[in-house]
């Protein structure tokens, strides 16, 4: 009696109807589409939080260089793929980091609001101080007396007190934009064309795109009363993208230091696992910080030192070098990365954040 067969809906090959999975592509023979199947498949495909994750997580933290060594040896299904582990830990880190960023943005916004309040008070003082200094001193004295009622901080009172001896509002500004702000304010007040405002700021007609973009963003920042909260948010939003560029650069540094130790892919595997360790460590620290608050300075130093020691041990085991060579080349890789690569990356990210905030 011939066996009945069915066709796979995925690869369209025929197979025995008694099979639960297609022997050609692995899809279920009766894979009905439901909401549960849809979301479970999505989570499984993009995060794969299965037994391999737990088999990989503890060696990642406590056995430096172990996962990278096993992966290049050919054991690539027992443990989580290095790129997949990096993606998972980086997404999780930036998720928790976003809460910390939000608190910083809120603090900066509140500080700028207080700054604007002081600036408005300074404006009113400057308008009357030349006419009657006695009234100005009485006004300031009442503010000091009712400091708690009006929620005025000591440093704000100090600025108000110091402005009595100044001649203009520009002397008390925190940010100096480098152009005549009174003229720009008057042009903005009458809704003058932006081309005229840019010309007054110093923009020439033959200036290039980047220069024009700088003037556009400077005017935008000026209208925003010098607030840096939006720029800071744009800066943080750019970091995850920059990390995908910085990681291969770190692998390239290792390739140059260990030129004869395998192709570039070997060093990339090592970098994926090392950066996954860094993200995992930072996730744990963020979670602890949310519960117990910020760490002291010496504890932060010890944590940074531990990540360097982890790198030295991982280099020794992965590249099979002695302790002196591992320490020397780990130090060189760290110095090159943090003294040259990171500062350039921060500069580029800062410029990008300012140009497109």
C-alpha positions in Angstrom: 0.0 0.0 0.0 1.6 3.3 -1.1 2.2 5.9 1.6 0.2 9.1 1.3 2.2 12.2 1.0 1.6 15.9 1.4 3.3 19.0 0.1 5.1 21.4 2.4 3.6 24.9 2.3 7.0 26.4 2.7 9.4 24.6 0.3 6.6 22.8 -1.7 8.4 19.4 -1.5 6.4 16.3 -0.8 6.9 14.1 2.3 5.1 11.4 4.4 1.9 12.8 5.9 2.8 11.1 9.2 5.8 13.5 9.6 5.2 16.4 12.0 8.0 18.4 10.4 9.1 18.8 6.8 12.4 16.8 6.3 13.5 19.3 3.7 13.1 22.7 5.5 12.0 21.8 9.1 8.6 23.7 9.1 5.7 22.1 10.9 3.4 20.1 8.6 0.3 21.6 10.2 1.5 25.1 11.2 -1.7 27.0 11.8 -1.2 30.7 12.1 -2.5 32.1 15.4 -1.7 35.2 17.4 0.3 33.1 19.9 2.3 31.5 17.1 3.0 34.9 15.5 4.5 36.5 18.6 6.2 33.4 20.0 8.0 33.0 16.7 9.0 36.6 16.6 10.5 36.5 20.1 12.2 33.2 19.4 13.8 34.3 16.1 15.1 37.7 17.3 16.0 37.0 20.9 16.2 33.2 21.2 16.0 33.2 25.0 16.3 29.5 25.3 18.6 27.0 27.0 21.6 28.2 24.9 21.3 31.7 26.5 21.7 30.3 30.0 24.5 28.0 28.9 26.3 31.1 27.5 25.5 33.7 30.1 27.4 32.3 33.1 30.6 31.3 31.1 30.4 34.8 29.6 30.7 36.4 33.0 33.0 34.0 34.8 35.1 32.3 32.2 36.8 35.0 30.1 37.7 33.9 26.5 35.9 30.5 26.9 33.0 31.1 24.6 35.1 32.7 21.8 37.5 29.8 22.0 34.8 27.2 21.8 33.1 29.0 18.9 36.2 29.1 16.7 36.9 25.5 17.6 33.6 24.6 15.9 31.1 24.3 18.8 28.6 26.8 17.4 25.2 25.3 18.3 25.8 24.6 22.0 26.2 28.3 22.9 24.5 31.4 21.7 25.9 32.9 18.5 28.3 35.8 19.4 26.4 38.4 17.2 23.1 37.2 18.6 24.4 37.5 22.2 25.8 40.9 21.5 22.5 42.1 20.0 20.5 40.8 22.9 22.7 42.3 25.6 23.0 45.6 23.8 19.3 46.0 23.3 18.7 45.1 27.0 21.3 47.6 28.1 20.0 50.5 26.1 16.5 49.7 27.3 17.6 50.1 31.0 19.9 53.0 30.1 17.0 54.9 28.6 15.5 55.3 32.1 18.7 56.8 33.4 18.8 59.1 30.4 15.3 60.2 30.9 16.1 61.3 34.5 19.1 63.3 33.2 17.0 65.0 30.6 14.4 65.9 33.2 17.1 67.3 35.5 18.6 69.4 32.7 15.2 70.7 31.7 14.4 71.7 35.2 17.8 73.4 35.5 17.2 75.3 32.3 13.8 76.4 33.5 15.4 77.8 36.7 18.1 79.4 34.5 15.4 81.1 32.4 13.6 82.3 35.5 16.8 83.9 36.8 17.5 85.5 33.4 14.0 87.1 33.4 14.6 88.4 36.9 18.0 89.8 35.8 16.3 91.6 32.9 13.9 93.3 35.2 16.8 94.3 37.6 18.9 95.7 34.7 15.9 97.9 33.5 15.7 99.7 36.9 19.2 99.5 38.4 20.5 102.5 36.5 17.5 104.6 37.4 17.3 103.7 41.1 19.8 101.4 42.8 17.9 101.8 46.1 14.8 100.1 44.7 17.0 97.4 43.2 18.6 96.6 46.6 15.2 96.6 48.4 13.8 94.2 45.7 16.8 91.9 46.2 16.5 92.1 50.0 12.9 91.0 49.8 13.8 88.0 47.6 16.5 86.9 50.1 14.0 87.2 53.0 11.4 85.1 51.1 13.8 82.7 49.6 12.0 79.6 50.8 8.6 80.8 49.8 9.6 81.5 46.2 11.8 78.4 46.0 14.9 80.3 45.1 18.3 78.5 45.4 21.4 80.0 47.0 23.3 80.0 43.7 20.4 81.8 42.0 20.5 84.5 44.7 24.2 84.8 44.2 23.8 85.5 40.5 21.0 88.0 41.1 23.3 89.7 43.6 26.3 89.8 41.3 24.3 91.3 38.4 23.8 94.5 40.4 27.4 95.4 39.6 27.1 94.5 35.9 26.2 96.8 33.0 24.4 94.6 30.6 22.4 91.4 30.3 25.1 89.8 28.0 27.6 89.9 30.9 25.3 87.4 32.9 24.6 84.9 30.1 25.9 81.4 30.4 26.2 80.7 26.7 27.9 83.2 24.4 26.7 82.6 20.8 29.2 84.9 19.2 26.8 87.4 17.6 24.9 90.5 18.5 22.0 89.0 20.4 20.1 92.3 20.6 19.9 92.5 16.8 18.9 88.9 16.5 16.2 89.3 19.1 14.8 92.4 17.3 14.8 90.5 14.0 13.0 87.5 15.6 10.5 89.9 17.2 9.4 91.2 13.8 9.4 87.8 12.2 12.2 88.7 9.8 13.2 86.2 7.1 15.6 83.6 8.3 18.0 84.4 5.5 18.3 87.9 6.9 18.9 86.6 10.4 21.6 84.2 9.2 23.3 87.0 7.4 23.3 89.1 10.6 24.7 86.1 12.5 27.7 86.1 10.0 26.7 83.6 7.3 28.0 84.4 3.9 26.2 83.5 0.6 29.1 81.4 -0.6 29.4 79.3 2.5 29.0 75.5 2.1 26.3 73.2 3.3 28.0 72.2 6.6 28.5 75.9 7.5 24.9 76.8 6.7 23.7 73.8 8.7 25.8 74.9 11.7 24.1 78.4 11.5 20.7 76.8 11.2 21.3 74.6 14.3 22.8 77.5 16.2 19.8 79.7 15.6 17.6 76.8 16.7 19.6 76.4 19.9 19.4 80.2 20.5 15.6 80.1 20.1 15.5 77.2 22.5 17.2 79.5 25.1 20.5 77.5 25.0 18.8 74.3 26.1 21.0 71.2 25.6 18.4 68.7 26.6 17.4 67.9 23.0 21.0 67.7 21.9 21.8 65.3 24.8 18.8 63.2 23.7 20.0 63.1 20.1 23.5 62.2 21.4 22.3 59.3 23.3 20.1 58.1 20.5 23.2 57.9 18.2 25.3 55.8 20.6 23.7 52.4 19.7 24.4 53.0 16.0 27.9 54.0 16.8 28.6 50.9 18.8 28.1 48.7 15.7 30.9 50.7 14.1 33.2 50.8 17.2 33.1 47.1 17.7 34.7 46.1 14.4 37.3 48.8 15.0 38.2 47.1 18.3 38.4 43.8 16.4 40.7 45.5 13.8 43.0 46.6 16.6 43.2 43.0 17.9 43.9 41.9 14.3 46.9 44.3 14.1 48.2 43.2 17.5 47.7 39.5 16.8 48.3 39.5 13.1 49.2 35.8 12.7 46.3 34.5 14.9 43.6 33.6 12.4 41.5 35.8 10.0 39.6 38.9 11.0 36.5 36.9 11.7 38.3 35.3 14.7 39.0 38.7 16.3 35.4 39.8 15.5 34.1 36.8 17.4 36.3 37.6 20.4 35.1 41.3 20.3 31.4 40.3 20.1 31.7 38.2 23.3 33.8 40.8 25.1 31.4 43.6 24.3 28.5 41.3 25.4 30.3 40.9 28.7 30.7 44.7 29.0 27.0 45.2 28.3 26.0 42.4 30.7 28.1 44.0 33.4 26.6 47.5 32.8 23.1 46.0 32.9 23.8 44.5 36.3 25.3 47.8 37.6 22.3 49.8 36.3 19.9 47.4 38.0 21.8 47.7 41.3 21.9 51.5 40.8 18.2 51.7 40.4 17.8 49.8 43.8 20.6 51.2 45.9 21.5 54.4 44.2 24.8 55.6 42.6 28.1 53.9 43.3 31.0 55.7 45.0 34.1 56.7 43.0 36.4 54.0 44.2 33.8 51.3 43.5 33.4 52.6 40.0 37.2 52.5 39.6 37.3 48.9 40.7 34.5 47.9 38.3 36.4 49.5 35.4 39.6 47.8 36.5 37.8 44.4 36.6 36.7 44.8 33.0 40.4 45.4 32.0 41.5 42.3 34.0 38.8 40.3 32.3 40.2 41.4 28.9 43.7 40.3 29.9 42.5 36.9 31.0 40.3 36.5 27.9 43.3 37.5 25.6 45.6 35.0 27.4 43.1 32.1 26.9 41.9 32.9 23.4 45.2 33.8 21.8 47.2 31.3 23.9 49.9 33.8 25.0 51.8 34.2 28.3 50.8 36.7 31.0 53.3 39.4 30.0 52.3 39.4 26.3 48.6 39.3 27.2 49.0 42.2 29.7 51.1 44.2 27.2 48.8 43.8 24.2 45.6 44.2 26.3 47.0 47.5 27.6 47.9 48.6 24.1 44.5 47.7 22.7 42.8 49.5 25.6 44.9 52.7 25.2 44.5 52.9 21.4 40.8 52.4 21.8 40.1 54.8 24.6 42.7 57.5 23.7 42.1 57.6 20.0 39.0 55.7 18.8 36.5 56.7 21.6 37.4 60.5 21.6 37.0 60.7 17.8 33.7 58.8 18.0 32.4 61.1 20.7 33.4 64.1 18.6 31.6 62.7 15.6 28.6 61.7 17.6 28.4 65.1 19.2 28.6 66.9 15.8 25.9 64.6 14.4 23.7 65.2 17.5 24.1 69.0 17.1 23.5 68.9 13.3 20.4 66.8 13.5 18.8 67.4 16.9 
